Amino acid sequence: RGLNLETVEAVVSTQSTGNLSMTGPAATVVSPPVEWAQRRDKIFLTINVRECPKDYSLKIEPTKISFTGNNAEKNKKFVLNLDLYGEVLCEEYKKLSSDRSIQLCLTRKEEGSYWPRLLESKTRMHFLKTDFNRWKDEDETDEEDETANWESMMSNMNIGGTEESDEEEQDSDDDELPGLEDDEEIDKLE
């Protein structure tokens, strides 16, 4: 008789506890893929855990985020421990979870310049990527806000030389377009 992994685990379990318990193969422990982006006052995290039911553990501390959960088949255990570069307000966060991911919006403790990286460590983590769909450069955010404010101010004050008058000037593009030859043929068919 050949021994397989389940038999060996059952024998080890019997020897250590005295009770026979048949367990399946141990779950593979993996770090789930994580995407992140930031603003001056917020950090956005997406933990991509496909097929992870709602029975997971998520713990948010001022400088650490911990996540553990199993996939539906219980053959993968997701474990994530992130030591953050700066502090977040652990009471003030928003969470949106689905079958595919857990999205977090964390409020930074100190608003200001962007963090140079998400993690305290400078070591590159294979599972951590930038979320370019949410990312905005530090100077890009300011320009958009200033542009929106400038445009609304200009429209309210009517600066820029565009005054409405009773007499509207005729533009060449306001003229009606001449009929096309095909239009006449279509009209005949109807």
C-alpha positions as CSV (number, residue, x, y, z in Angstrom):
1,R,0.0,0.0,0.0
2,G,1.3,3.4,-0.9
3,L,1.0,6.3,1.4
4,N,-0.5,9.6,0.2
5,L,-0.5,13.0,1.8
6,E,-3.9,12.6,3.5
7,T,-2.8,9.3,5.1
8,V,0.4,10.8,6.4
9,E,-1.5,13.8,7.9
10,A,-4.0,11.5,9.5
11,V,-1.2,9.4,11.1
12,V,0.6,12.6,12.3
13,S,-2.7,13.9,13.7
14,T,-3.4,10.6,15.5
15,Q,0.1,10.5,17.0
16,S,0.0,14.1,18.3
17,T,-3.5,14.2,19.7
18,G,-4.5,10.6,20.1
19,N,-7.7,11.2,18.1
20,L,-8.1,10.3,14.5
21,S,-9.2,13.3,12.4
22,M,-9.2,13.1,8.7
23,T,-8.3,16.4,7.2
24,G,-7.7,17.2,3.6
25,P,-4.5,18.7,2.3
26,A,-3.3,21.9,3.9
27,A,-4.4,25.1,2.3
28,T,-1.9,27.0,0.3
29,V,-1.1,30.4,1.9
30,V,-0.9,33.3,-0.6
31,S,-0.8,37.1,-0.5
32,P,-3.7,38.5,-2.5
33,P,-3.0,41.1,-5.2
34,V,-3.4,44.6,-3.9
35,E,-3.8,47.9,-5.9
36,W,-3.4,51.3,-4.3
37,A,-3.7,55.0,-5.1
38,Q,-3.7,58.1,-3.0
39,R,-4.8,61.7,-2.6
40,R,-3.6,64.4,-0.2
41,D,-6.0,63.1,2.4
42,K,-6.9,59.6,1.4
43,I,-5.5,56.2,0.6
44,F,-7.4,53.8,-1.7
45,L,-6.8,50.1,-1.5
46,T,-8.3,47.2,-3.5
47,I,-7.6,43.7,-2.2
48,N,-8.3,41.3,-5.0
49,V,-9.6,38.1,-3.5
50,R,-11.6,36.2,-6.0
51,E,-14.1,33.6,-4.7
52,C,-13.5,34.7,-1.0
53,P,-16.8,34.5,0.9
54,K,-17.8,37.1,3.4
55,D,-16.2,35.2,6.4
56,Y,-12.9,37.0,6.3
57,S,-11.0,39.0,8.9
58,L,-10.0,42.6,8.3
59,K,-8.2,44.6,10.9
60,I,-7.2,48.3,10.4
61,E,-4.8,49.9,12.8
62,P,-3.2,53.3,12.5
63,T,0.0,51.9,10.8
64,K,-1.1,48.4,9.8
65,I,-3.7,46.6,7.8
66,S,-4.3,42.8,8.2
67,F,-6.5,40.6,6.2
68,T,-7.1,36.8,6.3
69,G,-9.7,34.7,4.5
70,N,-10.2,31.5,2.6
71,N,-11.5,30.9,-0.9
72,A,-14.7,28.9,-1.4
73,E,-13.0,25.6,-1.9
74,K,-10.9,26.2,1.3
75,N,-7.7,25.2,-0.6
76,K,-6.3,28.8,-0.6
77,K,-5.8,30.9,2.5
78,F,-5.3,34.6,1.8
79,V,-3.0,36.4,4.3
80,L,-2.0,40.0,4.0
81,N,-0.1,42.2,6.5
82,L,0.7,45.8,5.4
83,D,2.9,48.0,7.5
84,L,1.9,51.5,6.2
85,Y,4.3,54.3,5.5
86,G,2.2,56.8,7.5
87,E,-0.8,56.7,9.8
88,V,-4.4,56.5,8.9
89,L,-7.5,57.1,11.0
90,C,-8.6,53.5,11.8
91,E,-12.1,54.7,12.8
92,E,-12.8,56.6,9.6
93,Y,-12.7,54.3,6.7
94,K,-15.1,53.1,4.1
95,K,-15.4,49.5,2.8
96,L,-17.0,48.0,-0.2
97,S,-16.8,44.2,-0.6
98,S,-17.9,41.9,-3.4
99,D,-17.1,38.4,-4.5
100,R,-14.0,39.6,-6.3
101,S,-12.5,42.3,-4.1
102,I,-12.5,44.4,-1.0
103,Q,-12.2,48.1,-1.7
104,L,-11.1,50.4,1.1
105,C,-11.0,54.2,1.4
106,L,-8.7,55.2,4.3
107,T,-8.4,58.7,5.7
108,R,-4.8,59.8,6.3
109,K,-4.1,61.1,9.8
110,E,-2.2,64.1,8.4
111,E,-3.2,65.7,5.1
112,G,-0.3,66.9,3.0
113,S,2.1,65.8,0.4
114,Y,1.8,62.3,-1.1
115,W,3.5,59.4,0.5
116,P,6.5,58.2,-1.5
117,R,5.2,54.6,-1.2
118,L,2.4,52.7,0.5
119,L,4.6,50.6,2.8
120,E,7.0,51.5,5.5
121,S,9.6,49.1,3.9
122,K,11.4,50.1,0.7
123,T,11.3,46.4,-0.4
124,R,9.3,45.9,-3.5
125,M,6.4,43.5,-2.9
126,H,5.3,41.3,-5.8
127,F,1.6,41.5,-5.0
128,L,1.4,45.3,-4.6
129,K,0.7,47.5,-7.7
130,T,-0.4,51.0,-8.4
131,D,-4.0,51.5,-9.3
132,F,-3.7,53.8,-12.3
133,N,-7.5,54.0,-12.7
134,R,-7.7,55.9,-9.5
135,W,-4.2,57.5,-9.4
136,K,-3.8,61.3,-9.8
137,D,-0.5,63.1,-9.6
138,E,0.0,65.4,-6.7
139,D,0.1,68.5,-8.9
140,E,-2.7,67.2,-11.2
141,T,-5.2,67.3,-8.4
142,D,-4.5,71.0,-7.6
143,E,-4.7,72.0,-11.3
144,E,-8.1,70.4,-11.8
145,D,-9.5,72.1,-8.7
146,E,-8.0,75.5,-9.7
147,T,-9.3,75.1,-13.3
148,A,-12.8,74.3,-12.1
149,N,-12.8,77.2,-9.7
150,W,-11.4,79.6,-12.4
151,E,-14.0,78.5,-15.0
152,S,-16.9,79.0,-12.5
153,M,-15.5,82.4,-11.4
154,M,-15.2,83.5,-15.1
155,S,-18.7,82.5,-15.9
156,N,-20.2,84.2,-12.8
157,M,-18.3,87.4,-13.5
158,N,-18.7,87.4,-17.3
159,I,-15.1,88.2,-17.8
160,G,-13.4,87.4,-21.1
161,G,-15.3,89.7,-23.4
162,T,-18.3,87.5,-24.1
163,E,-21.3,89.7,-23.6
164,E,-24.7,88.6,-24.9
165,S,-26.3,91.2,-27.1
166,D,-29.7,91.5,-28.7
167,E,-28.2,91.2,-32.2
168,E,-26.7,87.8,-32.8
169,E,-23.9,87.6,-35.3
170,Q,-24.4,85.2,-38.1
171,D,-21.8,82.5,-38.4
172,S,-21.1,80.6,-41.5
173,D,-21.6,77.3,-39.6
174,D,-25.1,78.5,-38.6
175,D,-26.3,78.2,-42.2
176,E,-28.3,75.2,-43.3
177,L,-26.4,72.6,-45.1
178,P,-27.3,72.0,-48.7
179,G,-29.2,68.8,-49.5
180,L,-27.3,65.8,-50.7
181,E,-28.0,64.1,-53.9
182,D,-28.8,60.8,-52.1
183,D,-31.4,62.6,-50.0
184,E,-33.5,63.4,-53.1
185,E,-33.3,59.7,-54.1
186,I,-34.4,58.5,-50.7
187,D,-37.3,61.0,-50.7
188,K,-38.5,59.5,-54.0
189,L,-38.4,56.0,-52.6
190,E,-40.6,56.9,-49.6
